Amino acid sequence: MKYRPAIDGLRAVAVVPVILFHAGVSTFSGGFVGVDVFFVISGYLITTIIIDELARGRFNLLTFYERRARRILPALVLVVVATMPFAWWLLLPSEMKDYSQSLMAVATFSSNILFWRESGYFETAAELKPLLHTWSLAVEEQYYIFFPLLLMAAWRFGRRWLIPFLVVIFVASLTLAQWTAYNDAAAGFFLLPTRGWELLVGSFVAFWLRERRSPRAISLHQWLSALGLAMIVFACLWFDGTMPFPSVWTLIPTLGAALVILFAIDGTWVCALLVNRMIVGIGLLSYSAYLWHQPLFAFARYGWSRHLGLLQITILVAATFTLAWWSWRFVERPFRQKGRIARAPLFRMSASALAILLVSGGVVTAKQGNFYRVSEADMDIVGFMEERDTFVWRNKEASRHRPFDDAKPIKMLLIGDSNSGDLLNLLMMPAPADVTFSSLTIYKGCGNLYLEPERYRSHIEPRLFSTCYRADSYFSPQTEALLAQADVVVLAMAWQEFEVELLLESLSALTKRFGPKFLVFGDKQMTYTPETVRQKPVPARYALKVAPQADRRALNDRLRAMLGRRFVDPYDYLCEADQCPLFDEQGKLIYFDGFHLTPAGAGFAAKRMTVRTLLARLPNLD
């Protein structure tokens, strides 16, 4: 395959926006599309290599995987190993457990699957995950497993059907991406079936260039290559996190990359720009730069500040490219030279390195992220996030849409986010024999309102659109049936201002339609930080009390004034005179993040609030 320096220039166009986006530079709000440009480049290069060798009868699967191993694994292992001491130093046990799981995922080429599964209500902010960026490598690695096998089979059994078959896969993958963008955004973002079409864009470019017989007018190349570059730049500057992605919108940067590869030939303005020595140099460093930038920015946010300043960003970008040059010069280049490192030692070293990552991650995960660094008492403060997150949602998810048991006289429906999960947990400790529960899920910030969505859609943050789309609808037949059958309905949310402003109107509509059976459960955020608690010695910390968060207390007071007996204030049951204990009588933590209840916390609250407490607020069920 003939070397095209413009492709390295295009790599520079891809990697710089990604780095600046992760740095938090607002101008590059769509910089994440650089990954999509990388997908197109990878699809083009891999397909070109495979079909050239197939045509000459020289393609060997083992040799193909050897080239991929030389290209990907040495620098990847170096960067991942380099992150381990910083993770040990900076991360709390719950964060260390997440990091250790990502080590295992890197070793098994499944990072995208891990981060898809972690994309829940309590996920660590993306900018704090040191190995989050390896999801895109996992997508490519999975593509490299299946795509060569498909091409080999097609080449042997029916080459003329190959392109139509790939077109079918392309359309199916893009259609699935469009659907998941509005129904399961996390799966759409991370998984190969919804990303495969982007790599296929590059594959189609490879097939087209192979079959093209004669060059077209240079003027056409000028304008089409310029259009392609403009499409990439437009996406980098205009897209943002509110964009459904990947979706048909992703065609803008991916087709832009395809146009650049197709038409940025010698003599075009775009080619002249991309083959600039500095831009090609950045492109050569792009893989190492991509590997280094996310850990550097993530650990800087742990050690410096969540919000990095211009000086800090400048230092980190400089460090990224300094380390990238070093790893390119002393790791990437040597390992890509077969004369220096033969196939057998390469595979042995790769297998050993991946095994070490897998075992290391497994051991620390089994230790809950705490490898003898944190005392058992402190682990109760800073550990077990995953298990506690699961506890919050377990009963709520199990009872979602559950039909009521007609044999039980009291039917209770809870509607809301994780706050309703906490409420359901405490009401079921233990579950009263005469009450049957069902639940509906409306996520935080999505509008827990019995009003036409157009009334409040403008108040929903755009980044939540895909999440809110997956919530239960008040106007579905299933929801209306549960509302009609329930004896008491409790709306429990981390309430937002716009919901409070519209709540009376919503409750009026609900009461008019379904009767006076609605209660509102308030917020319960505490002024709590794990660091403050850990500073206190045992057992003195067990007497600690905190205050309700001021803005949440004010919001609850507004709801009380609006709703009277229909409002249930959690602070009335969790606190006394605005002093709220952090630990129960056995020294077990009540709120693991200052809001959500631990199992011990649910038991603590259940002693003070029961189903009868709520029923007493509805005279017809008193």
JOSULRA-V261963 format. One record per helix or strand of 2 or more residues. SS is the DSSP state (H for helix, E for strand). FROM is the first residue (numbers start at 1). TO is the last residue. If there is no record, write none. Layout:
BEGIN
ss=SS from=FROM to=TO
ss=SS from=FROM to=TO
END
This chain:
BEGIN
ss=H from=5 to=23
ss=H from=26 to=28
ss=H from=31 to=55
ss=H from=61 to=90
ss=H from=93 to=107
ss=H from=111 to=118
ss=H from=126 to=128
ss=H from=134 to=157
ss=H from=159 to=183
ss=H from=185 to=190
ss=H from=192 to=211
ss=H from=218 to=238
ss=H from=248 to=263
ss=H from=269 to=274
ss=H from=277 to=284
ss=H from=286 to=303
ss=H from=310 to=335
ss=H from=343 to=366
ss=H from=376 to=382
ss=H from=385 to=399
ss=E from=410 to=416
ss=H from=418 to=427
ss=E from=435 to=441
ss=H from=453 to=455
ss=H from=457 to=459
ss=H from=462 to=469
ss=H from=477 to=485
ss=E from=488 to=492
ss=H from=497 to=514
ss=E from=518 to=521
ss=H from=530 to=534
ss=H from=540 to=543
ss=E from=545 to=546
ss=H from=550 to=566
ss=E from=567 to=568
ss=H from=571 to=574
ss=E from=575 to=576
ss=E from=579 to=581
ss=H from=599 to=606
ss=H from=611 to=615
ss=H from=619 to=621
END
